Structures are given as C-alpha cells and as structure tokens.
Amino acid sequence: MRLTSEQLEERRMKAIEMLREDKNLTQAEVASRVGVTKGAVAQWVAAYRAGGRKALKSRHRSGRPPKLERKVLKRLPRILLEGAEAHGFETDVWTTSRIAKVIKQEFGVSYHPDHVGRLLHQLGLSWQKPMVRAKERDDEAIRKWVREEWPRLKKGRPGSPQ
C-alpha cells in the first residue's frame, strides 16, 4: 500500500518524537516500530538536527502535472465498459491506441498509446486477453458433439480401451 505524502510526513515526525521522548530507544528500534530501515531514521534525524521539524515536512514533487485531473480520469472505466464498438470501432477489442483516441474524443487530451497502459494501471485496471469466439458459435451443438461424437471417436482410436 502506498502512503500519501501526509502519511509519510506523519511517520517521520512520529519517529523523531519517539527518539525525543525515550532517550533509551535506538534508531534501529524506532525503524522497526515505524516500518522503515535504520538508514531512513538516520537520515530523518540528520535532517531534523539540521533544519528542525520543517526539514521533515513533505515537499512539493517536481515533474509535469497530469494532463487530466484524477476525478475526470475516473470516468474512463465507465466509458470503456460501453465497448469499443460503441465508440465507432469495428471490433469490441480495446487497444491502447483506441483508448488514446477515445480519451482525445471524450476529454480533449492527447496521450501517447504507450502511456495509456500506465493510466489504466493507475485506475486499477489490468490488461485482459480478449475471448475470441465466433459470432456463429452454437454452444448447444458443441455440448451435443462432446456428449455424443467425442466418446464415439475416442473409442475408435488405436490403443484406446474398447
């Protein structure tokens, strides 16, 4: 489970408080209690000594901001459940290229097909292999064949008990 930046900050503060309140605790013991390495606690202690509580605060992460807000992106699974054919594609198989096109149509934002897989992962979606079945498939005829023909064919095989 991933912790939020606030939860991570809270854990750092808790570790420092534990060390301040109980002078007999070692950094290794604190690390074990808060679920991190003793090296992490050593870094937090050094940062705290150099800059106080401010040094343990969460900092803004650099990097490009997302093109779509998370709440907007959460609409994507519902759109995908409508099926690819509902969005003008010939077959009902979703590919990352098709999903990128639908994102562009629905939200007006361009994503490279390679990045679409990461978006799906963020939403908790996984790749699924499509079940390929003929539209003409007759399940009753298949059951009948398995029930009647297959045993007859099996009996006629060389080396099979008769």
N, C-alpha and C positions, 0 to 999 in steps of 0.2 A: 504494500500500500504506500502510495506517495503522500508525503506530508506537505501541507501548504507552507508557504514562507512564514506565515504567522506561527504555525505549529513548530517549525524548525527553530525560530527565534525563541519561542517559549521553552523549548528543550535546552537551548544554550543557556538561557537565564537560570533555569532550574538547576543545571549542573553547577553553575557558579555559586548560586545560593547554597547548594548542598556543601560545597567546599568551604564557604564562608561560615556557615552555621556549625559545622562539625570539623574541627581542625585535625581530627584523627583520621578522617577519610582520605584515602589516596586517590589520585586521579584515575587509576585503574579501576578502583571500586565504583567511583562515580560513573565512569564509562560503562561499566557493566550494568549499573542500575538504570541508566537512561538509554542503553542500547546502541552505543557507538564505540568506536575504537578509543584506546587511551591516547593515541596521537591526536584525535579530534579534540578531546578535552584539553590536551596540552596547548593546542592552537587557540582554543577559546580563552584559556587562562592568560596566554601571552597577549591576545588581543584586548582582553579586559584590563590587564595591567597597563597596557599602552594607551587605551582610549576609553576605559570605563564602559558603562552599560551601552553607550552609543556605538561602540565598536562591535557589539553583538547583535545590533539591530539588523533586520532584513534590509537589503539594498535593492533598489530597482534593477531588474535584469536588463542588460542591454540586448539589442537584437531587434530585428524587424517586427513591428507589431502585426498581429494576424490580420489578414485581409477581411475576414468575416468575424463578427462577434460570435462568441460561443452560443448564445441563445438563438441566433439566426441559424447557425450551423446545425443545431439540434433538430431543425425541421427536415434535414436531409434524409434520415431513415424513413420517415413517412412518405417522402417523395419516391424513394427507391422501392418501397413496398407496392407502389402503384404499378410497377413493372416497366421494363424498357419499352415495350410496345406502346404503352400509354403515352410515351413521350416521343413517339414517331419513329422508333427503330424497328427494323424488320423482324428481329427475333427478340425474345424476352431475356436475353443474357446481358448482364451488366458488365462492362469493361471499364477500366479506369478512364479511357478516352471518352466513353459515352457519359460517364458520371461527370467528367470535367465539362462536357458540353451542356449537361443539364444544370450544373452549378452556374455556368455562364448565363443560361436562359433564365433561370429562376432568381438568381441573386445579382446578376450583372458583374460577376467577379471571375477573372480568368485564373485557372490553376493548371499547372503542367500535369499531365496524366501520372507522372511518377510521384508527384506529391499527393495525389488523391488517395493513394494507399495509406499514407500517414494520417490523413484526415479521417479515414474510415477507422483506423486503429484508435485514434483519439476518442471517437464516438463509441468505442466498444464493439465495433462491427468487425467481422472476420471474413476472409476470402472463403467462398464456397464454390465447389466444383458443381457446375450445373448438371442436373439429372437430364440426360439426353434420352428422350423417349419419342418414338414415332407418334405422330398425331393419329395415325390409323391403328394404333395398338389396340388389340382386343384382349383384355385381361381374362375374360371368361374362356375364350378359345385357348389361351395359354394354360390355364388351370386344367382344362379338359385334356390337352395334349400331355401335360405332366402326369395326370392321373391315368390315362389310358394308353397313349402311344409309347411313352418313355419306358414303362415296365416291359412292354412287348419287345421293344428294340433291345432293351438290356438283356432279356432272356436269350435273344438270338446271337449275342456276342460270343465269339470264341473264348473259351476259358471261363465263362461265367457259369455258376451253378444253375442247373435246369430242373 
